[in-house]
Amino acid sequence: MPVALTSPGVYIEEIASGIHAITAVATSTAAFLGYTTRGPVDKAVELFSFADFDQFGGLSADSPLSYAVSQFYQNGGTTCYVVRIADGATATSLTLPGKTAASFKLWASSAGLWGNNVAITIDSDTVAGANYFNLTATEFVTQNGTRAAKRSETFRNCSMNPIDPGYVLAINDKSALIRIDKTSLAGLTVAGSGTLTSGPLDDAAVN
């Protein structure tokens, strides 16, 4: 505020400057762009540890980016962003015959050839009722010439009824391997099994 002048002399009035001090920012955050075997495409994903990189397929011999991220955390890195670049990649899909529905379609959770190694099995071994089923998604890998299961997810007492707590579309929020195509859900029961095969990705059809 202005200084009150009471007599002749020298007065000092301090005026706030419009220039603010530069705030320090973290220098331990890095960004990585390149090829990974799986994961979201053209989307920056924030990671807080190398364990978070599992959604991009983990350490892979054909992905220099995976080694760069691993070494980043080994050398004290704390946060990074990864952008998967996969121009033209599509997600694999599988269509199963339905008992009362025209079809039952599933997609791999992300684009890439990895989805060709995901097998889907559906069974009715449930006590919930005739219109319920169990769905299992299993990802296989080849190790030393032998095909072995890498991970498996089982969703029990699934229903095709949208008001049922076990509505099958809820799998999309739980599975790391598959997505259910919501446009194919038009009946009460489904049966069959198979392996995902290459197909185009229709973003509008995946919830």
N, C-alpha and C positions, 0 to 999 in steps of 0.2 A: 504494500500500500504506500502511497506518497508520504514523504517525510514532511511533518509540519514545520514550517519555517518560522522561527521565533525571533531571530536576530541575524544581522549580517554575518557571514562566515562560509565555511566549506561543509557541505552535506553530502552524504553517500546514500544512494538509493539502489538497492539490488533488484534487478528485473529478471524474472524466470526466463531461461533460455528455451527456445523451441526445439533444441537439439537434445536428444536423449542418448544416454550411454548405450553402447552395443551390448546386448545380452549374449553371454557365451552359450554356445550350442554343443551338443554331444558330438564328438568326432569318432565315436566307436560304432556308428551306424553305417552299413554298406549296402549297396544294391548289386544284384547279380542278374544278368540276363543271358539266356542261352537254352540249350537242349536239356531236357530231362525226360525220363521214360514215361512219366505220367503227371497228372495234376492239372489245375486250371490253366488255360491258355490265354496269353496276353492280359494277364491280371496280376498286379503286384500283391504278393501275399507276405505279410509281416511274420517273421520267425524270431523266436526268442531262444532257441537252442537247436542243435543239430537233430535232436529227436523230432522236432517239428517238421524237418525236411522229409520225413517219411512219406508225407502226402505227395511228394514229387518222385518217389521211388527209391529214396535212400541212395547210398553210395553205389555208383554204377561205372563200370570200366569204360563205357562209351559216352560218358557224360563228364567232360572236364569241369563243368559247373559244379557238379556234386562234390568234387575234390576241393574246389575253391571254397565252397561253403563250409566243408568239414575243417579245412585248415584255418578259416576265419575264426571259428569257435575254439579251435585248439590253441589259438594265439590270443585268446582273451576277448574276442568279440562278444558283444552282448545282444545286439539287435541287427537284423538285416532284412532286406526285401528281396524276394526272388520273383522273377518274371519268366515264365516258361514260354519259349518261342517254338511254335510247331505249325508252321505255315501249311495249310491244306489238310491237317490231320482231322480225322473223324472219329467218333466213338462207335465201337462195335455194338451190335444189337442182336436180340433173339426174340422171335415171336413164337409163343406156345399156343397150341389149340385150347380153346375153352369149351367146357361142357355146355354152358348156356350162353357164353360170350363168343363173339366172332373171333377174338384173338386176345392175347395177353402179351404185351410187348415190354421188354426190358432193355435198358442201355447200360453200358459200362459207365462208371461215374465220371470218367474223363476220357478225352480223345487219346488214341495211341494203340499200337499193336498189343500192348499188355492185356487189353480186354479180350483178345482171342483165347486167353488162357483161363478165363473165368467160366466155370460150369455151374449151371442152375439145376437144382432138383426140387420137385414139389411132391409132397406126399400128404395123405389124408389120415396119418396116424395121430389123430387128436380126439379127445373126448368132448370137445366143445360143441360138436354137432356136425351134421352132414355138409353144411355150407362153409366149413372152415378147413383150412389147410396149413401146412408148414412149408416154408420156403427156405432153402439153403443155397447160399452163394459161396463157391470155393475157388480161390485163385491157385493155380498150379504153376510150378516152375520146374525147369529141367536142371538137375544137378548130377554131374558125373554120368550123364546119359540116362538118368532115371527121373521119371516124372513124379514129383512129390507135391503135396499140398503145402502152400506157403501160409495161407490164412483162410479161415472159414467163418461165415456168419450165418446163424440160423434164426429165423423169425417164426415164432410159433403162434398158432391160433389166428392166422390171418383171415380177413374177411373181405369180400368184395362190396360189402354194404357200407356206404359212406358215413352212416351214423353210428356204426359199430366202433367200439374202442380199439379193435384190432384191424381197422381199415388198412388195407395193404399199402395205400399211398403213403402212410406214415413211415414206411421203410426209407423213403427218400431223405428223411431227417436223421436217420440212424445209421445207414450203411455207408461204408467207405468204398464199396466195390460196385454197387449197382444203383440205378435209378429206374423207377417204374414210369412208363409212359402213361400219363393220366388220360390221354385220348382213347386208349384201348380198353378202359375199364367200363364194360357195359353189361356185365352179367353177375351171377352169384357165385359160381364155382369155376375152378380152373384145374387142369391136370397136365402133366407132361414133364419132360426134362430135356436138357440139351446144353450146348456150349455156345457162347456168344460168337457171332460171326460178323465180319465187317459190314458196315452199313453207314449211311449218311446221318449226321447229327442234325436234328430239327430242334433248335432251342425252344421254339414255341410249344413243343410237345412235352418238354421235360419240366417237371415241377422242382 
